[in-house]
Amino acid sequence: MSTEGNESHSLLFPRLDARSLQMLQSRGTVRKTAAAEILFNRETLQHGLFVVLSGSIELVGVSNGYESVISVLGQGEFTGELTQLSGRRSLVSCRVSTAGEVLEVDRASLHHIMRTDAVVGNLLLNAFVQRRIYLIANAVGDAVLIGSTHSSDTLRLRSFLVRNGHPYTYLDIDEDPDIQSVLDQFGIELADIPVLICRGDVVLRAPSNAEAAVCFDLNAGLDQTDVFDVVIVGAGPSGLAAAVYGASEGLNALVVESNAPGGQAGSSSRIENYLGFPLGFRDRSWRTPPTFKRRSLARDCPLLEAPVRCNASSILIGSNSTTEV
Ligand SMILES: Cc1cc2nc3c(=O)[nH]c(=O)nc-3n(C[C@H](O)[C@H](O)[C@H](O)COP(=O)(O)OP(=O)(O)OC[C@H]3O[C@@H](n4cnc5c(N)ncnc54)[C@H](O)[C@@H]3O)c2cc1C
């Protein structure tokens, strides 16, 4: 799974130039590292971004149950992926391979830099997006879905994970005879299919989308004490446009979505007849959260079903007591 020697390595792990490094240094702190020290692991939420100043660090991922080193980063290379922006649980771990020094930039400072410095912002965003594409292509992450092509709930969960850009390993009971041993290991009956295994230990039997979102901390970046100027229900093209232009007018905007950003347009393989695009387009990237970030909407889109309730002092949005705004 390693990217070393791989053509795409420099795309995934570009080296910072002097100016970009200086910009990050202005808001980061330098710390010494010891060999084998863990900088963050797959349980860590809202960790900072690390730039290698000397020594080296390695990114470790789990795919199909096996742990392996994705890449070793040297001087001028940096960690980070889309979870860095959303505040969700990291999909990889990072440990020090050779002692040295790193620059640590916390999430708030990173968001500030990405909003205010287009050159550094674009460099980081591009690397984060490329890394997520790599993780999805190599099924690196914390999700295993066991299902069947004959099950509509399997299709629903696959679509939910794909449309939310969450990497997962798919095991099909109809195609892989070895899956029975996985089912036995967790005491799962065939009637429980589809089964979602989160982080190797939480087993959900035929979960709803909301249960899957909770299990993967998909709403972890949401600060429920925040006060919003505008809350938009539905992250289809209309909701996304309202959020982007609200945010660009200085409003603290939040979009909540019960399924995945993109709405109906996100489920279409080709958009035709769209103003300004006479030939139509297939590119899915405009419908996903990363595009959101580029427009300075510095928060992720929480996955909430949104019956709206009001009390004397506030409006509550959210389907259950675990997540409300
Ligand atoms: C297959 C297909 C192809 C298409 N092709 C084209 C095309 O070529 N050109 C074109 O211009 N248009 C096309 N359209 C139409 C276009 O996609 C829609 O007009 C557009 O998506 C409407 O955007 P919207 O934001 O108003 O609503 P939607 O896209 O329907 O988005 C609404 C969102 O709100 C969410 N939501 C609803 N209720 C709640 C709730 N209670 N809580 C939280 N979230 C909620 C939904 O999950 C959804 O994501 C196509 C549509 C489809 C299905």
The ligand as an SDF file (V2000), in Angstrom:
LIG
                    3D

 53 58  0  0  0  0  0  0  0  0999 V2000
  -30.9240   11.7430  -12.0220 C   0  0  0  0  0  0  0  0  0  0  0  0
  -31.0620   13.2560  -11.9970 C   0  0  0  0  0  0  0  0  0  0  0  0
  -30.4800   14.0030  -13.0200 C   0  0  0  0  0  0  0  0  0  0  0  0
  -30.6100   15.3970  -13.0260 C   0  0  0  0  0  0  0  0  0  0  0  0
  -30.0170   16.1000  -14.0330 N   0  0  0  0  0  0  0  0  0  0  0  0
  -30.1000   17.4570  -14.0480 C   0  0  0  0  0  0  0  0  0  0  0  0
  -29.4510   18.2320  -15.0600 C   0  0  0  0  0  0  0  0  0  0  0  0
  -28.8520   17.6920  -15.9650 O   0  0  0  0  0  0  0  0  0  0  0  0
  -29.5330   19.5780  -15.0130 N   0  0  0  0  0  0  0  0  0  0  0  0
  -30.2120   20.2200  -14.0010 C   0  0  0  0  0  0  0  0  0  0  0  0
  -30.2190   21.4380  -13.9880 O   0  0  0  0  0  0  0  0  0  0  0  0
  -30.8370   19.5010  -13.0340 N   0  0  0  0  0  0  0  0  0  0  0  0
  -30.8030   18.1590  -13.0210 C   0  0  0  0  0  0  0  0  0  0  0  0
  -31.4540   17.4340  -12.0480 N   0  0  0  0  0  0  0  0  0  0  0  0
  -32.2690   18.1640  -11.0790 C   0  0  0  0  0  0  0  0  0  0  0  0
  -31.4120   18.7610   -9.9760 C   0  0  0  0  0  0  0  0  0  0  0  0
  -30.5820   17.7660   -9.4220 O   0  0  0  0  0  0  0  0  0  0  0  0
  -32.3580   19.3480   -8.9280 C   0  0  0  0  0  0  0  0  0  0  0  0
  -33.1060   20.3820   -9.5240 O   0  0  0  0  0  0  0  0  0  0  0  0
  -31.5530   19.9270   -7.7770 C   0  0  0  0  0  0  0  0  0  0  0  0
  -30.8040   18.9230   -7.1370 O   0  0  0  0  0  0  0  0  0  0  0  0
  -32.5230   20.5570   -6.7760 C   0  0  0  0  0  0  0  0  0  0  0  0
  -31.7360   21.0870   -5.7510 O   0  0  0  0  0  0  0  0  0  0  0  0
  -32.3290   21.4100   -4.3280 P   0  0  0  0  0  0  0  0  0  0  0  0
  -31.1700   21.8140   -3.4680 O   0  0  0  0  0  0  0  0  0  0  0  0
  -33.4430   22.3620   -4.4620 O   0  0  0  0  0  0  0  0  0  0  0  0
  -32.9940   20.0540   -3.7810 O   0  0  0  0  0  0  0  0  0  0  0  0
  -32.3690   18.5930   -3.5930 P   0  0  0  0  0  0  0  0  0  0  0  0
  -31.2890   18.3240   -4.5890 O   0  0  0  0  0  0  0  0  0  0  0  0
  -33.5360   17.6770   -3.5900 O   0  0  0  0  0  0  0  0  0  0  0  0
  -31.6910   18.6470   -2.1600 O   0  0  0  0  0  0  0  0  0  0  0  0
  -32.4490   18.6320   -0.9580 C   0  0  0  0  0  0  0  0  0  0  0  0
  -31.5820   18.0430    0.1490 C   0  0  0  0  0  0  0  0  0  0  0  0
  -32.2390   18.2150    1.3950 O   0  0  0  0  0  0  0  0  0  0  0  0
  -32.0730   17.0490    2.1690 C   0  0  0  0  0  0  0  0  0  0  0  0
  -33.1700   17.0030    3.1320 N   0  0  0  0  0  0  0  0  0  0  0  0
  -34.4900   16.9140    2.8480 C   0  0  0  0  0  0  0  0  0  0  0  0
  -35.1940   16.9290    3.9960 N   0  0  0  0  0  0  0  0  0  0  0  0
  -34.2970   17.0260    5.0040 C   0  0  0  0  0  0  0  0  0  0  0  0
  -34.4210   17.0860    6.4230 C   0  0  0  0  0  0  0  0  0  0  0  0
  -35.6280   17.0660    7.0470 N   0  0  0  0  0  0  0  0  0  0  0  0
  -33.3070   17.1890    7.1650 N   0  0  0  0  0  0  0  0  0  0  0  0
  -32.0770   17.2430    6.5520 C   0  0  0  0  0  0  0  0  0  0  0  0
  -31.9140   17.1880    5.2230 N   0  0  0  0  0  0  0  0  0  0  0  0
  -33.0150   17.0770    4.4600 C   0  0  0  0  0  0  0  0  0  0  0  0
  -32.0960   15.9230    1.1640 C   0  0  0  0  0  0  0  0  0  0  0  0
  -31.4500   14.7630    1.6610 O   0  0  0  0  0  0  0  0  0  0  0  0
  -31.3380   16.5490   -0.0070 C   0  0  0  0  0  0  0  0  0  0  0  0
  -29.9410   16.2870    0.0560 O   0  0  0  0  0  0  0  0  0  0  0  0
  -31.3380   16.0470  -12.0060 C   0  0  0  0  0  0  0  0  0  0  0  0
  -31.9250   15.2900  -10.9650 C   0  0  0  0  0  0  0  0  0  0  0  0
  -31.7860   13.9170  -10.9500 C   0  0  0  0  0  0  0  0  0  0  0  0
  -32.4090   13.1040   -9.8080 C   0  0  0  0  0  0  0  0  0  0  0  0
  1  2  1  0
  2  3  1  0
  2 52  2  0
  3  4  2  0
  4  5  1  0
  4 50  1  0
  5  6  2  0
  6  7  1  0
  6 13  1  0
  7  8  2  0
  7  9  1  0
  9 10  1  0
 10 11  2  0
 10 12  1  0
 12 13  2  0
 13 14  1  0
 14 15  1  0
 14 50  1  0
 15 16  1  0
 16 17  1  0
 16 18  1  0
 18 19  1  0
 18 20  1  0
 20 21  1  0
 20 22  1  0
 22 23  1  0
 23 24  1  0
 24 25  2  0
 24 26  1  0
 24 27  1  0
 27 28  1  0
 28 29  2  0
 28 30  1  0
 28 31  1  0
 31 32  1  0
 32 33  1  0
 33 34  1  0
 33 48  1  0
 34 35  1  0
 35 36  1  0
 35 46  1  0
 36 37  1  0
 36 45  1  0
 37 38  2  0
 38 39  1  0
 39 40  1  0
 39 45  2  0
 40 41  1  0
 40 42  2  0
 42 43  1  0
 43 44  2  0
 44 45  1  0
 46 47  1  0
 46 48  1  0
 48 49  1  0
 50 51  2  0
 51 52  1  0
 52 53  1  0
M  END
$$$$
